[in-house]
Amino acid sequence: MRVLLVGPGDLADEVEAALEAEQAEVVRLGEPEHEELAVALADGPWDRVTVVTRSDAVALRLALSIRREEPELPMLVTIFDHTAAEQLRAADEHVEVTSLAEIVAPSLAGPCVEEGLAALRVGEDGAVAIRTEDGTVREEPFSPRQQSTRVFGLLTSLARPYDRSAALLVYGALGILTVLVVETIGAMIAIDQGFVDALYGSAKTLASVDANQPVADGPASFKMITTVAMLVGLFFEALFTAGLVNRLIDRRLTAWVGRRSVPREHHVVVVGLGKVGLRLCQLLRAAGVRVVGVDVEEDGEYVGRAKEDGIAVVIGRGADPSLLRRLSLPRASALAAVTADDLENLSIAMTARSIAPDLRIVLRAEEAHLADQTRSFLGLGVVRDIHQIAAALLAARSTGSSAQSVLSHEDEAHLVHDGGRLERAAVLGAEDAG
């Protein structure tokens, strides 16, 4: 096979190494201008052109340049955006579109939901758990761990609200209600009022900070109780008003209740909402698993997409212990550290382990040696070398392999063929390619 590989960066380096391991003849271009690309295409014939880049805009530019020179040459392009990918597929029958995030998300999701699970996918047949056994793949329907009912989830959200404005609203409203109940019962007992009159007088006290006449003519002890109730009610009204104003004027990435409420138990915490983190959140949500995303960029592109998809997003550093405690980490099912920085993921995992020693932890890695060291010496959790996983499938599809997907088995990339047969991917590390 003669493959023209186009694209800059570490992932393209890994794909080049994987293609060479497959005995393909590879010519590599970084990020060429149209003239350089035209010269390389003219040096054919090529069996396939593979475009590997993290930028959708660059991928589209390169794909259009290739099509201008070679209208029917088979092409594999990495594009994350679903809309752009679908448009390109519809316009060109000779193009195959995938992305790093699309390839690796199932291998990250599997260990997030169950110990020892190789991968998790969601298709037309619903959520499917993928296990490896004796060199083959076994698939079975996936059902998330029994989760609490909506009523219990609502009560939990009310009892333990995540963000401060929601807490102000909840505690302010509960305080106002408590004052109303206490003063109503007190009026019925102390001055022998009926329920309606007592409730009216209590509401009047809360609304206007003014007691009705029967209270003014009542016992001194009840006047003292009413005085305290007015002062306490004023305090809780201030809390409620502050929470309400804050929720009305601030940008909200979480909700008090509903789909974007922060889950409090049996959930997965995904730290890092880049392309991989967003796709992982979407996959877990589609499989029926509760998920909350964490990112440092409030205005990040994928933070906005997560909000549109109804995913709760919390802004802050994933290595911040106070943040992880507020996310109820000890009651979570797993934490996935999937930022683009391997060392940051390591720091997040170590912090999470200190808070919840028995928590399942999944780490994204891009440097093979760091992934091996983390597995060997630290034992922090499941480590997925996403470049190795993605490069294996991209190289296989570039050389016409029958592989349908890829997963991590025994910490190595394995291609999945028809019938569930596993094949260890012939992947060299990028540092070994030369």
C-alpha positions as CSV (number, residue, x, y, z in Angstrom):
1,M,0.0,0.0,0.0
2,R,1.2,3.5,-0.8
3,V,-0.3,6.0,1.6
4,L,0.1,9.8,1.5
5,L,-0.2,10.9,5.2
6,V,-1.0,14.6,5.7
7,G,-1.1,16.4,9.0
8,P,1.1,17.8,11.8
9,G,1.4,16.8,15.4
10,D,2.0,13.8,17.6
11,L,-1.0,11.8,16.5
12,A,0.1,12.0,12.9
13,D,3.5,10.8,14.1
14,E,1.9,7.8,15.7
15,V,-0.1,7.0,12.6
16,E,3.0,7.2,10.5
17,A,4.7,4.7,12.8
18,A,1.7,2.4,12.7
19,L,1.6,2.5,8.9
20,E,5.3,1.6,8.8
21,A,4.7,-1.3,11.2
22,E,2.0,-2.5,8.7
23,Q,4.7,-2.5,6.0
24,A,3.0,0.3,4.1
25,E,5.0,2.8,2.0
26,V,4.3,6.1,3.6
27,V,5.0,9.7,2.4
28,R,4.4,12.3,5.1
29,L,3.5,15.9,4.7
30,G,3.0,18.2,7.7
31,E,0.6,21.0,6.9
32,P,1.3,21.7,3.2
33,E,0.1,24.5,1.0
34,H,-1.9,23.6,-2.1
35,E,1.1,23.7,-4.4
36,E,3.1,21.3,-2.3
37,L,0.2,19.0,-1.9
38,A,-0.4,19.0,-5.6
39,V,3.2,18.0,-6.3
40,A,3.0,15.1,-3.8
41,L,-0.3,13.9,-5.3
42,A,1.2,14.0,-8.8
43,D,3.9,11.6,-7.5
44,G,1.3,8.8,-7.4
45,P,-0.4,6.5,-7.8
46,W,-1.6,6.4,-4.2
47,D,-3.8,3.8,-2.7
48,R,-5.2,6.3,-0.1
49,V,-4.6,9.7,1.3
50,T,-5.0,10.0,5.1
51,V,-5.5,13.4,6.7
52,V,-4.8,13.5,10.5
53,T,-5.1,16.8,12.3
54,R,-6.7,18.1,15.5
55,S,-8.2,21.1,13.6
56,D,-11.4,20.6,11.7
57,A,-10.8,23.7,9.7
58,V,-7.3,22.5,8.6
59,A,-8.8,19.0,7.8
60,L,-11.5,20.5,5.6
61,R,-9.0,22.7,3.8
62,L,-6.7,19.8,3.1
63,A,-9.6,17.6,2.0
64,L,-10.8,20.2,-0.5
65,S,-7.3,20.7,-1.9
66,I,-6.9,16.9,-2.4
67,R,-10.3,16.7,-4.1
68,R,-9.4,19.5,-6.4
69,E,-6.4,17.4,-7.7
70,E,-7.8,13.9,-7.3
71,P,-11.6,13.7,-7.5
72,E,-11.9,9.9,-6.8
73,L,-8.8,9.0,-4.7
74,P,-9.9,7.2,-1.5
75,M,-9.4,9.5,1.5
76,L,-9.6,9.2,5.3
77,V,-10.1,12.4,7.2
78,T,-10.3,13.2,10.9
79,I,-13.0,15.7,11.7
80,F,-14.7,16.0,15.1
81,D,-17.7,18.2,14.3
82,H,-20.6,15.9,13.4
83,T,-22.3,18.5,11.1
84,A,-19.1,19.0,9.1
85,A,-18.4,15.3,9.0
86,E,-21.9,14.5,7.6
87,Q,-21.7,17.2,5.0
88,L,-18.3,15.9,3.8
89,R,-19.6,12.3,3.6
90,A,-22.7,13.4,1.7
91,A,-20.7,15.4,-0.8
92,D,-18.0,12.7,-1.4
93,E,-18.6,9.0,-1.6
94,H,-14.9,8.3,-1.7
95,V,-14.2,9.8,1.7
96,E,-14.3,8.2,5.2
97,V,-14.5,10.5,8.2
98,T,-13.7,9.8,11.8
99,S,-12.0,11.5,14.7
100,L,-9.6,10.8,17.6
101,A,-12.4,11.4,20.1
102,E,-14.9,9.1,18.2
103,I,-12.3,6.3,18.2
104,V,-11.1,6.4,21.8
105,A,-14.3,7.4,23.7
106,P,-15.7,3.8,23.9
107,S,-12.3,2.6,25.4
108,L,-12.5,5.3,28.0
109,A,-16.1,4.8,28.8
110,G,-15.9,1.0,29.4
111,P,-13.8,1.1,32.6
112,C,-15.7,4.2,33.8
113,V,-18.9,2.2,34.2
114,E,-17.6,-1.2,35.2
115,E,-14.3,-2.8,36.4
116,G,-12.7,-4.8,33.7
117,L,-15.0,-3.6,30.9
118,A,-13.0,-3.1,27.7
119,A,-15.3,-0.6,26.0
120,L,-18.8,0.8,25.9
121,R,-20.6,1.8,22.7
122,V,-24.1,3.1,21.9
123,G,-25.7,2.3,18.5
124,E,-29.1,1.6,17.0
125,D,-29.3,-1.5,19.3
126,G,-28.8,0.6,22.4
127,A,-25.9,0.6,24.9
128,V,-23.6,-2.4,24.5
129,A,-20.9,-3.5,26.9
130,I,-17.8,-5.0,25.2
131,R,-15.7,-7.6,27.0
132,T,-12.6,-9.4,25.9
133,E,-12.3,-13.1,26.5
134,D,-9.8,-15.7,25.0
135,G,-8.8,-13.5,22.1
136,T,-12.3,-12.6,21.1
137,V,-14.8,-9.9,21.9
138,R,-18.1,-10.6,23.6
139,E,-20.9,-8.0,23.5
140,E,-23.9,-7.8,25.8
141,P,-26.6,-5.3,26.5
142,F,-25.6,-2.7,29.0
143,S,-27.8,-1.4,31.8
144,P,-26.4,1.3,34.1
145,R,-26.3,0.6,37.8
146,Q,-29.7,1.0,39.4
147,Q,-30.1,4.7,40.0
148,S,-32.4,6.5,42.4
149,T,-35.9,7.5,41.3
150,R,-36.6,11.0,40.0
151,V,-38.3,11.9,43.3
152,F,-35.3,10.8,45.3
153,G,-33.0,12.5,42.9
154,L,-35.0,15.7,43.3
155,L,-34.9,15.5,47.1
156,T,-31.2,14.8,47.0
157,S,-30.6,17.9,44.7
158,L,-32.6,20.0,47.1
159,A,-30.8,18.7,50.2
160,R,-27.3,19.0,48.8
161,P,-27.4,21.7,46.1
162,Y,-24.0,22.0,44.3
163,D,-23.7,25.7,43.5
164,R,-24.0,28.6,46.0
165,S,-26.9,30.4,44.3
166,A,-28.9,27.2,44.4
167,A,-28.0,26.7,48.1
168,L,-29.1,30.3,48.9
169,L,-32.4,29.6,47.1
170,V,-33.0,26.3,48.8
171,Y,-32.0,27.3,52.3
172,G,-33.7,30.7,52.0
173,A,-37.0,29.1,50.9
174,L,-36.8,26.4,53.6
175,G,-36.1,29.1,56.2
176,I,-39.1,31.2,55.1
177,L,-41.4,28.1,55.1
178,T,-40.2,27.2,58.6
179,V,-40.9,30.6,60.0
180,L,-44.3,30.6,58.3
181,V,-45.2,27.2,59.9
182,V,-43.8,28.0,63.4
183,E,-45.6,31.4,63.6
184,T,-48.9,29.9,62.2
185,I,-48.9,27.1,64.8
186,G,-47.9,29.7,67.5
187,A,-50.8,32.0,66.6
188,M,-53.3,29.1,66.7
189,I,-52.1,28.1,70.2
190,A,-51.2,31.5,71.8
191,I,-54.1,33.7,70.6
192,D,-56.6,30.9,69.6
193,Q,-56.8,31.9,66.0
194,G,-58.2,29.7,63.3
195,F,-55.9,28.1,60.8
196,V,-56.7,30.6,58.0
197,D,-56.4,33.7,60.2
198,A,-53.2,32.4,61.7
199,L,-51.7,31.6,58.3
200,Y,-52.8,35.1,57.0
201,G,-51.2,36.8,59.9
202,S,-48.0,34.8,59.5
203,A,-47.8,35.6,55.8
204,K,-48.4,39.3,56.6
205,T,-45.6,39.2,59.0
206,L,-43.2,37.8,56.4
207,A,-44.4,40.0,53.6
208,S,-44.6,43.3,55.3
209,V,-42.7,42.8,58.5
210,D,-45.7,43.9,60.4
211,A,-47.8,41.8,62.9
212,N,-51.6,41.8,62.7
213,Q,-53.7,43.4,65.5
214,P,-54.5,40.2,67.4
215,V,-50.8,39.6,67.9
216,A,-50.3,43.1,69.1
217,D,-53.0,42.5,71.7
218,G,-51.8,39.1,72.6
219,P,-49.5,37.7,75.3
220,A,-46.0,39.3,75.7
221,S,-44.4,35.9,75.2
222,F,-46.0,35.5,71.8
223,K,-45.0,39.0,70.9
224,M,-41.4,38.1,71.6
225,I,-41.7,35.0,69.4
226,T,-43.2,37.1,66.6
227,T,-40.4,39.6,66.9
228,V,-37.8,36.9,66.6
229,A,-39.7,35.4,63.7
230,M,-39.8,38.7,61.8
231,L,-36.0,39.1,62.2
232,V,-35.3,35.5,61.2
233,G,-37.7,35.8,58.3
234,L,-35.9,38.9,57.1
235,F,-32.6,37.1,57.1
236,F,-34.0,34.1,55.1
237,E,-35.7,36.5,52.6
238,A,-32.4,38.1,52.0
239,L,-30.8,34.7,51.3
240,F,-33.6,33.8,48.9
241,T,-33.5,37.1,47.1
242,A,-29.7,36.9,46.7
243,G,-29.9,33.4,45.2
244,L,-32.7,34.3,42.9
245,V,-30.9,37.4,41.5
246,N,-27.7,35.4,41.1
247,R,-29.4,32.7,39.0
248,L,-31.2,35.3,36.9
249,I,-28.1,37.4,35.9
250,D,-25.3,34.8,35.8
251,R,-24.5,32.3,33.1
252,R,-25.7,29.0,34.3
253,L,-23.8,25.8,33.4
254,T,-25.7,23.7,36.0
255,A,-29.3,23.6,37.0
256,W,-31.0,23.3,40.3
257,V,-33.0,20.3,39.2
258,G,-33.4,18.4,35.9
259,R,-30.9,17.1,33.3
260,R,-28.2,19.7,34.1
261,S,-28.4,19.3,37.9
262,V,-25.1,18.0,39.4
263,P,-25.6,14.3,40.2
264,R,-24.8,13.3,43.8
265,E,-24.3,9.6,43.6
266,H,-23.5,6.7,41.1
267,H,-22.1,9.3,38.6
268,V,-19.0,9.7,36.5
269,V,-16.9,12.8,36.9
270,V,-15.2,13.7,33.6
271,V,-12.3,16.3,34.0
272,G,-11.4,18.0,30.8
273,L,-14.0,19.1,28.3
274,G,-12.0,19.1,25.1
275,K,-13.1,17.0,22.1
276,V,-12.3,13.7,23.9
277,G,-14.0,14.8,27.2
278,L,-17.1,16.0,25.4
279,R,-17.5,12.9,23.4
280,L,-17.0,10.8,26.5
281,C,-19.7,12.7,28.3
282,Q,-22.1,12.4,25.4
283,L,-21.4,8.6,25.2
284,L,-22.0,8.1,28.9
285,R,-25.1,10.2,28.9
286,A,-26.5,8.2,25.8
287,A,-25.8,5.0,27.7
288,G,-27.9,6.2,30.7
289,V,-25.0,7.0,33.0
290,R,-25.1,10.2,35.1
291,V,-22.2,12.4,34.3
292,V,-20.8,15.8,35.2
293,G,-18.0,17.6,33.3
294,V,-15.3,19.7,34.8
295,D,-13.2,22.3,32.9
296,V,-11.2,25.4,33.6
297,E,-12.5,27.4,30.6
298,E,-16.0,28.8,31.2
299,D,-16.1,30.2,27.7
300,G,-14.6,27.1,26.1
301,E,-16.2,25.9,22.8
302,Y,-17.0,22.4,24.1
303,V,-18.2,23.7,27.4
304,G,-21.0,25.5,25.5
305,R,-21.7,22.3,23.5
306,A,-22.0,20.3,26.7
307,K,-24.5,22.8,28.0
308,E,-26.6,22.5,24.8
309,D,-26.6,18.7,25.3
310,G,-27.9,19.0,28.8
311,I,-24.7,18.0,30.5
312,A,-23.9,19.5,33.9
313,V,-20.6,21.5,33.7
314,V,-18.6,22.8,36.7
315,I,-15.8,25.3,36.2
316,G,-12.6,24.7,38.2
317,R,-9.4,22.7,38.4
318,G,-9.9,19.0,38.5
319,A,-7.0,18.7,40.9
320,D,-8.7,21.0,43.5
321,P,-9.7,18.8,46.4
322,S,-12.4,21.1,47.6
323,L,-14.0,21.0,44.1
324,L,-13.9,17.2,44.0
325,R,-15.5,16.9,47.4
326,R,-18.3,19.3,46.4
327,L,-18.9,16.9,43.5
328,S,-19.6,14.1,45.9
329,L,-16.6,12.1,44.7
330,P,-16.7,9.4,47.4
331,R,-20.2,8.5,46.2
332,A,-19.3,8.6,42.5
333,S,-18.8,5.5,40.3
334,A,-15.6,6.8,38.6
335,L,-13.5,9.7,37.6
336,A,-12.0,10.2,34.1
337,A,-9.1,12.6,33.8
338,V,-9.0,13.4,30.1
339,T,-7.3,16.8,29.8
340,A,-4.8,17.3,27.0
341,D,-2.0,17.4,29.6
342,D,-0.7,14.0,30.8
343,L,0.9,15.4,34.0
344,E,-2.3,17.3,34.9
345,N,-4.3,14.1,34.5
346,L,-1.8,12.4,36.8
347,S,-2.2,15.2,39.4
348,I,-6.0,14.9,39.1
349,A,-5.9,11.1,39.7
350,M,-3.6,11.4,42.7
351,T,-5.9,14.0,44.3
352,A,-9.0,11.9,43.6
353,R,-7.3,8.8,45.1
354,S,-6.6,10.8,48.3
355,I,-10.3,11.7,48.6
356,A,-11.9,8.4,47.5
357,P,-9.3,5.5,47.8
358,D,-11.7,2.9,46.3
359,L,-12.9,5.0,43.3
360,R,-12.4,3.8,39.8
361,I,-10.1,6.1,37.9
362,V,-9.5,6.3,34.2
363,L,-6.6,8.4,32.8
364,R,-6.0,9.7,29.3
365,A,-2.4,9.5,28.2
366,E,-0.7,10.7,25.0
367,E,2.9,9.8,25.9
368,A,3.5,6.1,25.8
369,H,6.4,6.1,28.3
370,L,4.4,8.1,30.9
371,A,1.5,5.8,30.5
372,D,3.7,2.7,31.1
373,Q,5.3,4.4,34.2
374,T,1.9,5.3,35.6
375,R,0.7,1.7,35.2
376,S,3.9,0.1,36.6
377,F,4.7,2.3,39.6
378,L,1.7,4.3,40.6
379,G,-1.2,2.0,40.0
380,L,-3.7,4.9,40.0
381,G,-6.2,3.3,37.7
382,V,-6.8,2.4,34.1
383,V,-4.5,4.2,31.7
384,R,-5.5,4.6,28.1
385,D,-2.9,5.6,25.5
386,I,-5.3,7.4,23.2
387,H,-2.7,8.0,20.5
388,Q,-1.8,4.4,20.3
389,I,-5.5,3.3,20.2
390,A,-6.4,5.9,17.5
391,A,-3.3,5.4,15.4
392,A,-3.9,1.6,15.3
393,L,-7.4,2.1,13.7
394,L,-6.4,4.9,11.4
395,A,-3.5,2.9,10.1
396,A,-5.7,-0.2,9.6
397,R,-8.3,1.7,7.7
398,S,-5.6,3.4,5.6
399,T,-4.3,0.0,4.5
400,G,-7.7,-1.6,3.7
401,S,-8.0,-3.7,6.9
402,S,-11.3,-5.3,7.7
403,A,-11.0,-4.0,11.3
404,Q,-14.3,-2.5,12.5
405,S,-13.1,-0.9,15.7
406,V,-10.2,-0.8,18.2
407,L,-10.0,-1.3,21.9
408,S,-7.4,-1.6,24.6
409,H,-6.8,-5.2,25.7
410,E,-4.1,-5.9,28.3
411,D,-3.0,-2.3,28.0
412,E,-2.3,-2.6,24.2
413,A,-4.3,-1.6,21.2
414,H,-6.2,-4.5,19.5
415,L,-8.2,-4.3,16.3
416,V,-11.7,-5.9,16.3
417,H,-12.6,-7.8,13.1
418,D,-15.8,-9.5,12.0
419,G,-17.0,-12.2,14.4
420,G,-15.3,-10.4,17.3
421,R,-11.8,-11.6,16.5
422,L,-9.1,-9.6,18.2
423,E,-5.8,-8.8,16.5
424,R,-3.0,-7.1,18.3
425,A,-2.2,-3.9,16.4
426,A,1.3,-3.7,15.0
427,V,2.0,-0.3,16.4
428,L,5.4,1.2,16.9
429,G,5.9,4.1,19.2
430,A,6.5,7.3,17.3
431,E,10.0,7.5,18.9
432,D,10.7,4.1,17.3
433,A,9.6,5.0,13.8
434,G,12.9,6.2,12.7
